[in-house]
Amino acid sequence: MDAWLTTARGAVAEAAGVDPAALDLSDEDVTTLLDLARIAAHDSGERTNAPLLCYLVGRAQASGADLETLANAVRQ
C-alpha cells in the first residue's frame, strides 16, 4: 500500500472504530479489486461504476462473502 492509501486506511479505520490491520489489502486483493474496477468501467462504459462496484463488493465482504467468489460473480 502506498503512503496515501495507508493514511486513508488509518482514517477510515479510526472513523469505523476498527483496527487498521483489519483493512489491510494483500497484493492479491489489490489485483482483484483493480481488475473489477477495470471490468466495471470498460464493460459499462461508465468510469463511475468502478468505485461503486468496489464499494458494493466491500459491503458484500462485510457480510462474510469471499472476495474471489464475489469477483467471479462479476466476471461472469
C-alpha positions in Angstrom: 0.0 0.0 0.0 1.4 3.4 -0.8 1.6 6.2 1.7 -1.6 8.0 0.7 -3.7 4.8 0.9 -2.1 3.8 4.2 -3.1 7.2 5.6 -6.6 6.9 4.2 -6.9 3.4 5.6 -5.9 4.7 9.1 -8.6 7.5 8.9 -11.3 5.0 7.8 -10.3 2.5 10.5 -10.4 5.2 13.2 -13.8 6.5 12.0 -15.2 2.9 12.0 -13.6 2.1 15.3 -11.6 -0.9 13.9 -8.0 -1.9 13.9 -6.3 -0.6 10.8 -4.8 -4.1 10.2 -8.4 -5.3 9.6 -8.4 -3.2 6.5 -5.1 -4.4 5.1 -5.1 -5.3 1.4 -3.0 -8.1 0.1 -1.3 -7.8 -3.3 -3.9 -10.4 -4.5 -6.7 -8.2 -3.1 -5.4 -5.2 -4.9 -5.1 -7.0 -8.2 -8.6 -8.4 -7.9 -10.1 -5.0 -7.0 -8.3 -3.2 -9.8 -9.5 -5.9 -12.2 -13.1 -5.5 -11.0 -12.8 -1.7 -11.4 -11.5 -2.2 -14.9 -14.4 -4.5 -15.8 -16.9 -2.1 -14.4 -15.5 0.9 -16.2 -15.0 -0.8 -19.6 -18.0 -3.1 -19.7 -20.5 -0.5 -18.6 -18.8 2.4 -20.4 -19.1 4.5 -17.2 -15.9 5.1 -15.2 -18.0 6.0 -12.2 -19.2 2.4 -11.9 -15.7 1.3 -10.9 -15.6 2.7 -7.4 -19.3 1.9 -6.9 -18.8 -1.7 -7.8 -15.8 -1.9 -5.4 -17.9 -0.4 -2.7 -20.6 -3.0 -3.3 -18.1 -5.8 -3.2 -16.7 -4.4 0.1 -20.2 -4.3 1.6 -20.8 -7.9 0.5 -17.5 -8.9 2.1 -18.6 -7.4 5.3 -21.4 -10.0 5.3 -18.8 -12.7 5.1 -18.6 -13.3 1.4 -15.2 -14.2 -0.1 -13.6 -11.6 -2.4 -12.7 -14.1 -5.1 -16.3 -15.6 -5.1 -17.7 -12.1 -5.5 -15.1 -11.3 -8.2 -16.1 -14.4 -10.1 -19.8 -13.4 -9.9 -19.0 -10.1 -11.5 -16.7 -11.6 -14.2 -19.5 -14.0 -15.3 
